């Protein structure tokens, strides 16, 4: 009997996993250079963390959570996103100073699976906690933009909007309710229900989006302070040379946002899942979780979707620099020692672990796309190995020292 991965989940194996390693590595080093330190939180949380954090009225909480009761009768949920967890952890740490956190890992949402919309998907993200200055918003948006540049994603757009503060939202809400009530007979049942409970979430409805032309927009209801913050963000992005467009309809699907919201859009993907990342400011989230006031801003980027947009996922296996061929089993210990030293010099090197014919070992070296085969045979007694370049077939004897071999291979590949 064989099993397949559950619906909406994927096995990520070589060669596709090569691109994953590159993208995750790029994020890791970039976040570190911007001063974001690693945070690891549990993959499941008390269900309330998401109900209160992400918001009861959102699609994520109402329809998409993997919620279960554990053997102790607690209601737990596989995290649908990480921001609420990061804030919970920050509050729990008792820290009173700002914290810049970076994370990477799987998230879970019970969605209708399709390309770029998975039930288990991978996000990388940062959260700048405890900082209300617009400079934090700018830095976060810039970091995401640089990441897409570094991995070579083309056709990327940054979309920006501001949702204002809770007080601004109250004025906006009543204008929006009036507008939606006026068109209620044309709205879906879901949206009609939301008019009273959470009218902003009507913008999330794919069915109703085109009926919202002429709806009042949050950006027109900002207080002076929220407007000044927004203007600082736009000015800072211009100064940083980050191209962006303002999108008054961008409200994001989670309830915790205040002021700045943004999305990174890959223009090459279908509109239904062309957001390759998104984020914003969430100054009220810590209080919604029962904590003190912690202004904060962050983003999460969807790695599955990014790789889809880049057309990555196939490709060749990762190449090796050197494949050590054991010409004579009596030399195995020497050959194993050599492969170890080659790896220490930083080369990607491998060897067959058991006895094989020399021909079979060369076939393995070709299959692994090695630059060179290093043959360990009788010449070892003279302090040498035979180095064969697999593409040209050129052969020469070189010293059996890992550094010497590494220099020879380096001059071939540079
Ligand atoms: P989000 O917009 O829900 O925001 O998700 C961020 C990104 O995760 C999306 O733009 C998309 O690329 C990817 N994503 C979401 N759902 C799926 C899915 N089912 N399959 C594949 N990819 C998906 C958040 O999660 C917030 N925590 C962002 C944030 C951080 N806001 C402030 N800080």
Boltz pocket constraint, residues with backbone or C-beta under 6 A from the ligand:
constraints:
  - pocket:
      binder: B
      contacts: [[A, 80], [A, 81], [A, 82], [A, 83], [A, 109], [A, 111], [A, 116], [A, 117], [A, 118], [A, 119], [A, 120], [A, 121], [A, 122], [A, 123], [A, 125], [A, 126], [A, 127], [A, 253], [A, 264], [A, 275], [A, 276], [A, 277], [A, 278], [A, 279], [A, 280], [A, 281], [A, 282], [A, 297], [A, 298], [A, 299], [A, 300], [A, 301], [A, 302], [A, 303], [A, 304], [A, 305]]
      max_distance: 6.0
